[in-house]
Amino acid sequence: MISETYLKLLKSEVKKLDDLTNKSYEFETVIQEIVDNKKHSELEFIKRLGNLSNNDKFPKIKERQSTVLELLYKYLGSRLIDSEYAILKEINTKSFDELSDELNSLIGLENVKKEIEDLVIFNKVQKNREKIGLKKTNRTMHMAFLGNPGTGKTTVARIVGNMYRSLGILSKGHFIEATRTDLIAEYQGQTALKVKRLIQKAKGGVLFIDEAYSITENDKSDSYGRECLTELTKALEDYRDDLVVIVAGYDNLMKKFFESNPGLKSRFNYFITFEDYTVDQMFDIFLSYCKNEEYILHDSAKEKLKKYLELHSSNPENKNANGRFVRNVFDKIIMNQAKRLSNLSFATKENYVTILEDDIF
């Protein structure tokens, strides 16, 4: 990123400036605050540079001041450009039909596919009504995805954003994923600003908040969490026409999340449940990994794999892990295959491709 180059140069010059002024102005500290997006930190830095200019004790550093100021402007400008470029790279150019095929190709999730199809059709019609001068419904596009990890919530959220972009419902369709860390600030009063900046970054696309209940994990004592939800609730209404916010997490914990702020639940019109995968679906997911990474599961290994998935998917450590569990199984099996192949004096292409029964643990 261009901004990282300017930041490195800026920090180097600022360190020299601090050394020359015996750290009287603590420029390095303020630069870090700028990097951390602390409110008014840019103005504070410029103010301190101005104070230095008026200090007769340091008459010979005006040229260095100019260099630092120029680098600051370049860093701030390039940081904005880098941010926009990252969004541009995220924007998908697939057609609606291609995205629909992508959604339908996902294993399982039949009720999810149907609900997504219905809400996309509904919002498409509302957009068309608006174009011809008719009123559109007051329903928002925000959604809650309820279910265990590894059930495809993030994947579906990305597809939804791109579908809305392809239909002109969202202006960009890019995808921003966030957790509590991205929303809650370190200091009192800074959380609202942090949420606003994230919302501005997500406008035109999808803001996906995974494990959303963690925002209020400290219950009523968490004033930072309440500040976050207050700002988020306002944004859900203010930017409803060009922003989709999707909150996701375990079903029971999400219920508590919606109870934590009056009016929050009313901003979400769609609640979609992602069911756990069956053993057969997990087996199909495993085969999809094989296809994508150029492996073939030998017929003799299929039954053993199914029995392994059935036995171990119900273990406490794997229960409700779904796709993540299958991914871990796949990674372990191809590691076993690699170990087996390392003992061969000669291996063919078929050997490298084929997963045998002996590789299944």
N, C-alpha and C positions, 0 to 999 in steps of 0.2 A: 504493500500500500504506500502511496506517495506520502500520506500524512505521517507515517512512521519515520520516513527519512527526514522530514522537516522537524519532527519532534526530537529526534536524536541530535540534530544540529542545534536546535533551540536549547535543549538541556545542557549541551556542552558550553554554549555561550553564556547561559544564565549562571552556570557554576563559576565561570571566570568572573562574571560580574559580582557574584556573591563573595568570591575570594578577594577581589579588589576593594570591596566595601566592608570587609570584615563581617560579612553576613548581617549587616545592619538592617537590611530591608527584607531578608528572607525570601528572595525571589524564587529559589528552588521549591520552597514550600507552596507558594502560590501557583507555580507551574503545575505541580502535582494536583492541586485543587482544580485547575482548568481541565486537566486530563480526566479527573473524576467527575466533571460536569457540575461542580459546586456552583450554586447560584451567585452571580455577580463577580465571580473570580477573575474573569477577563478584565473587567473594569478596575478591580482592585490592583491587578498587576500594572495596568497602564498608569493608574494613580501613583503607585510607588515609583515607577520610572520617572514620572513628572516631578515627584518630590526629590528624587536624586538629581535631576537637572538643576534644581534650585539650591542644591547643597554645595557651597563653595569648598568644602573639604575634599571633593572629588572632581576637580576641574578637567581632568584629562580622559574622561571615559565617555564623552558624548558620542564619539564615533561607534563605540561598542554598544551604546544604548540604541542607536539607530539600527544597527545590525540585529539586535535582539527584537526590536519592535517589528522590523520587516519579517523576521522569521516567525514571530507570533502570528502575524496576519496570514502568512503563507500556510502555517500549520492549521489555523482555524478554517481557512478556505478549503484546503485540500482535505481536511477531515470531513467537511460537508460533502465534497465531491466524492470521496471514498464511500460515504454512506449511501449516496444516491446511486453510485455504480454498483454497490452490493445489492441494492434493491433491483436494479435493472437486470443483473445477472440472474436473480431469483425468478423474474417474470417468465412464465411459460408461454410459448406461442402455439401450443397444440390447439386444434379445433375442438369444438364442443363434442363432436362425435368421437374423436380420438380419446378425449377425457372420459366420456361415458363408457367407452370400451375398457379403459383402464380401470374404472371403478368396478365394472361388472366382472373383470378378470380376477378380482381379489377373491381369495378362497373364503368360503363361508359368508357371514355377515349379510344374509339374505334380507332380514328385516331392515338393516341399516341402509342397504342399497335402495330398497323400496322407499323408505322415508326420505332419503336424500333426493331421489328422483322426483318425488312429489313436491318437496319444498323448492327445488330448482325450477320446476315447471310453474309453480305458484308465483315465485318472484319474477320469473321471465314475463308472465302475463301482467303482473303489476307494473313492470317497467314499460311494457307496450301500452298499457292504459295511460300511463303518465305521458308518453310520447304524443298521444292523440288528444291530450287535454282533459282526460278523465281523472277523477280522484283515485289515488291508490290507497290500499289498506294501511292502517296505522301499525301493523305488526312489524316488529324488527326482524332482522336477519340473524341475530345473535343466537347461539346454540350452546347446549350443555351435552357433552358426551360422557355417558356414565358407564363404567365398567372397569374390569381389572386390567393391569398392564399387559402389553403385548397382544392386544386385540385389534390393532389397526387404527386406533383413534387419530394418531398423528398423520398417517398416510391418507386417511379419508379427509382430514381437515385441509391438507394441501390440495387435494383434488377438487374439493368444494370451492376453494378460492380461485383456482384456475378456471373452473366451470363458470363462475360468476364473471370473471374477467372476459372469457370468450363470448359471453352474452351481453357484455356492456353494462352489467349490473355493478361491478367493481371496476374502478379505473385502472388498477394495476394487477391485482390478484396475487401479489407477493405474499410470502409467509414469514411471520415473525413469531418465534417460539419464546416463551418467557416462563420463569418460575418466580417464587417469592423473592429471591435474590435480585432479580431484575426490576422488581417493583418497590421493594421496601428499602428506604435509605438508612444510612448509619446514624444520622442525627435527626432530632425532632424538627419537624417542619419542612424537611427536605423530600419527604416521600411524595407529596402531591406533585412537586416539580418533576420528580423521576417518572411518575406515571404519565404526566403530560407529555414528556419527551418521548416516551415509548409509544404513546398513542399517536403522536405526530409521525413517528417513524412507520407505524403500521397503517396509517390512513391510506385508503385505496386498496387494501388487501385484508389479510386475515391475521389477527392476533390470537395465538393459541396459548392459553395459560394452563399448563399441565400441573396436576396436583394443586388445583386452585384453593382447596381448603387450607393449605399451609399458610395462606395469607393471614388467616385468623387462628393460627395454631396455638396461640397463647390465650385464646378465648377473650373474655372481656377486659383482661388486663393489658391486652396488646393494642395500645393506642396507635402505633404505627400501622398495624393491620387495618384498623378502623379508618384511619386517614386514607389509606390506599383504596379501600372499598368505596368511600365517599367520592373520591375523585374518579374512580372507575365507573361508578354508577352514573355520574354526570356525563362522562364521555360516551357511554353506551347510548345515551339519548342524543347528545349533541352531534355525533358523527354517524348516526344510524344509516344514512343514505350512502356512505362510501366506506364503510368499515364493518367487518364481521368479527366479532369477538366470540371465540369458542373456549369455554372452560371445561376442563376434563378431570376425571378422577374417580376413585371408588364411589359406588352408589351411596352407601350410608354416610360417608364423610362429606359428600357433596350436599346432602340434605342439610347438614349442619352449616355448611358454607352459605347456603341461600337464606338461612334463618339469621345470619349474622348482621345483615344490613337491611332495614326496611326499604321496600321498593326494588331491591336488587332482582329478586326472582321474576318480577313483572317485566323486566327488560329482556328476558329470555323467553322466546316463543316456541322453541323447539328443544325437546329433551329426548335424546336418542340413546338407547341402551345397546351396548356392545356385549354380546354373549361370549362366554368362554368357548374356545374351540373344542370340538370333539376329537377323539383319537384319530378317526379317519381324516379329519381336516388337518390335524397336525402332521399326519403322514403325507398328505398332499403338499403341505408347506415345505416339508423336507425335500420332496421331489422337485419342487420349484427352485429350491436352493441348488440342488444338483444340476438342474438345467441351466441356471444362470451362471454357474461356476464350472461348467463342463465336467461334470461327474455323472456316472451311471450307476444306479443301485442294482446290483445283480439280483436276479429272481430269487436265488437261494437266501438272500439277506433280508428280503422284504418282510417275511413273517416274523423273523426275530426282531426286526426294528419295531414293528407294530406292537409286539408284546412288551418291548422295552418302554415304548411311549406310554402304553396303558398302565404299566406297573409304576413307573417313576413320575408320571405327570401328577399323580395324586399324593406324592410325598409332600410333607409340610414345606420343604424348601423350594419345591417346584410348583406347588398348587397355585393355580390362578396366574402362572407365569406365561402360559400360552405361547405366542410366537417367540418370545425371548428364550423360553425353555427349549424350543425346537432349534433355534439358532445355536444355542450352547451345545446341544446334542450333535448337530451337524459339524460344528468346529472340532469337537472331541473325536468324532468318527474319522474325519479327514486327517486329523493328527495321527490316529491309529494306523490309517492307511499309509501315511508317509513313513512311519516307523517300520511297517512291514516291508515297504519297497526298499528301504535303506539296506535291508539284509540281502537283497537280490544282487547277484553279480551282473545281471543284465535285465533291463525292463523295457517292454514295448510300450507303444502309445496306449494300447488297450489296458495294460497294467496300470498306467498312470490315471486312466479315466475311471476304472471300475472299482467300486466299493464292494468288498466281499463280506460274507457272513462273519468271518474272523475279525473284521474291523468293528463289528457292533459290540463293543465292550467285552 
